[in-house]
Amino acid sequence: MSTDIQTQTDHDADGYALMGACFEVFNEMGNGYLEDVYQESLELELKDRGIPYATQPKLPIHYKGRLLRKHYEADLIVFDKIIVELKAVKALLPEHEAQLINYLKATRRKVGYLVNFGAFPKLDWRRRVL
């Protein structure tokens, strides 16, 4: 299997594991809480499932190949490669997706998930790959 195909397969399996944890949190908590409640709940679920994660890591941002002094704090990084941006809003908006895409570009990451726990009646999420 080529490296690109193996990387894609790894990202798919890791994303599947991440989303399983997100669905479990949504099924348990429902909607209506603040983002911080969902973040803490998801961290517990990730830990219970043995999924490696980092909470609000400071990630470098590049501009034209140069490192900026400013940094980006992701809500979560899972498997040391997937950016997770959490929301607890009525509906995801184009600017939420643009935010995730910009974070991926600026941090040179390939895969990101935008997960909205505030949607009703079901969890709303988007996966973006650059």
C-alpha positions as CSV (number, residue, x, y, z in Angstrom):
1,M,0.0,0.0,0.0
2,S,1.4,3.4,-0.9
3,T,2.2,5.9,1.8
4,D,-0.6,8.3,0.7
5,I,-3.2,5.5,0.7
6,Q,-2.0,4.3,4.1
7,T,-2.1,7.8,5.5
8,Q,-5.7,8.2,4.2
9,T,-6.7,4.9,5.7
10,D,-5.2,5.9,9.1
11,H,-7.0,9.2,9.0
12,D,-10.3,7.5,8.2
13,A,-9.9,5.0,11.0
14,D,-8.9,7.7,13.5
15,G,-11.7,9.9,12.4
16,Y,-14.2,7.1,12.8
17,A,-12.9,6.5,16.4
18,L,-13.2,10.2,17.1
19,M,-16.7,10.5,15.8
20,G,-17.8,7.4,17.8
21,A,-16.7,9.3,20.9
22,C,-18.5,12.4,19.8
23,F,-21.8,10.5,19.1
24,E,-21.5,8.9,22.6
25,V,-21.2,12.3,24.2
26,F,-24.2,13.7,22.2
27,N,-26.3,10.6,23.0
28,E,-25.5,11.0,26.7
29,M,-25.7,14.8,27.1
30,G,-28.0,15.9,24.3
31,N,-27.9,19.5,23.3
32,G,-28.2,22.7,25.3
33,Y,-25.0,22.9,27.2
34,L,-22.1,25.3,26.7
35,E,-19.1,24.2,24.6
36,D,-16.9,23.8,27.6
37,V,-19.2,21.1,29.0
38,Y,-19.0,19.1,25.7
39,Q,-15.3,19.5,25.6
40,E,-14.8,18.1,29.1
41,S,-17.2,15.3,28.4
42,L,-15.5,14.5,25.1
43,E,-12.1,14.5,26.8
44,L,-13.4,11.9,29.3
45,E,-14.8,9.8,26.5
46,L,-11.6,9.9,24.5
47,K,-9.7,8.9,27.6
48,D,-12.1,6.0,28.3
49,R,-11.6,4.8,24.7
50,G,-7.8,5.1,24.8
51,I,-7.8,7.7,22.1
52,P,-4.8,10.0,22.5
53,Y,-5.6,13.7,22.6
54,A,-4.2,17.1,23.6
55,T,-6.4,19.8,25.0
56,Q,-6.0,23.3,23.6
57,P,-2.5,22.8,22.4
58,K,-0.7,25.9,21.1
59,L,0.0,25.2,17.4
60,P,2.4,27.2,15.3
61,I,1.0,29.3,12.4
62,H,3.0,29.9,9.2
63,Y,2.8,32.7,6.7
64,K,4.6,32.1,3.4
65,G,6.9,29.6,5.0
66,R,7.7,31.8,8.0
67,L,6.7,31.0,11.5
68,L,4.5,33.7,13.1
69,R,4.7,34.8,16.7
70,K,1.0,34.3,17.1
71,H,-0.3,30.8,17.6
72,Y,-3.6,28.9,17.3
73,E,-5.1,27.0,20.2
74,A,-7.1,24.1,18.9
75,D,-10.0,22.8,21.0
76,L,-8.4,19.3,20.6
77,I,-5.8,17.5,18.6
78,V,-6.5,13.8,18.4
79,F,-4.0,11.1,17.4
80,D,-1.5,13.9,17.2
81,K,-2.7,14.9,13.8
82,I,-6.4,15.7,13.6
83,I,-7.7,19.2,14.5
84,V,-11.0,19.1,16.3
85,E,-13.0,22.4,16.5
86,L,-16.0,22.1,18.8
87,K,-19.1,24.3,18.7
88,A,-22.4,24.4,20.7
89,V,-24.5,26.6,18.4
90,K,-27.9,26.2,16.8
91,A,-26.4,25.7,13.4
92,L,-23.0,25.6,11.8
93,L,-22.3,28.6,9.6
94,P,-20.0,29.0,6.6
95,E,-17.6,31.0,8.8
96,H,-17.2,28.1,11.2
97,E,-16.1,25.9,8.3
98,A,-13.8,28.7,7.0
99,Q,-12.3,28.9,10.5
100,L,-11.4,25.2,10.4
101,I,-10.0,25.4,6.9
102,N,-7.9,28.3,7.8
103,Y,-6.6,26.5,10.9
104,L,-5.7,23.5,8.8
105,K,-3.8,25.7,6.3
106,A,-2.0,27.8,8.9
107,T,-0.9,24.8,10.9
108,R,-0.1,22.6,7.9
109,R,-2.5,19.8,9.2
110,K,-4.3,17.7,6.7
111,V,-7.6,16.7,8.5
112,G,-10.0,18.5,10.7
113,Y,-13.4,18.0,12.2
114,L,-15.9,20.6,13.1
115,V,-18.3,19.1,15.6
116,N,-21.5,21.0,16.7
117,F,-23.1,19.7,19.9
118,G,-25.7,22.5,19.9
119,A,-27.7,21.2,16.9
120,F,-31.1,19.5,17.3
121,P,-32.2,16.7,16.9
122,K,-28.8,15.2,16.0
123,L,-25.1,15.9,16.2
124,D,-23.9,18.1,13.3
125,W,-20.4,17.6,12.1
126,R,-18.2,18.2,9.1
127,R,-14.9,16.7,8.0
128,R,-12.4,18.7,6.0
129,V,-9.3,17.3,4.3
130,L,-6.7,19.5,2.6
